Amino acid sequence: MERKTISIMKACELVGVSRRTIYNWLSSGKVEYVRTAGGSVRIFVETLWRDPQRTDRTAPAAASGVWQQPLDRS
C-alpha cells in the first residue's frame, strides 16, 4: 500500500499552521515524513490527523469529520 505524501507548504495550508509549527512537529515525532533523493521533506498525510496524545505511530482508523478543505484566503 502506497502512502500519500505532501510538501511542507501543502501541509501548512491543510492544517492551517505555520512552517515553523510543521518543523516542530517533525522534530518531535508528531508527524511522519520521508526525505526524497533530492533532500526535500515529504509528509505522510495521514499522520497530520492523528491524535497527538496517542503514543503509537499509526493514524486513526477513521478521521470522521477531521479532514476538511482548507479555507480560501484569497
QUILINJO-V398622 format. One record per pair of residues at least 12 apart in sequence whose C-alpha atoms are under 7 Angstrom apart, sorted by sequence separation. I is the first residue (numbers start at 1). GAP is how many residues later the second one is. If there is no record, write none. Layout:
[[I | GAP] [I | GAP]]
//
This chain:
[[32 | 12] [47 | 12] [46 | 13] [49 | 14] [32 | 15] [31 | 16] [31 | 17] [30 | 22] [8 | 33] [7 | 34] [8 | 34] [7 | 35] [8 | 35] [6 | 36] [7 | 36] [5 | 37] [6 | 37] [5 | 38] [6 | 38] [5 | 39] [6 | 39] [4 | 40] [5 | 40] [3 | 41] [4 | 41] [14 | 56] [13 | 57]]
//
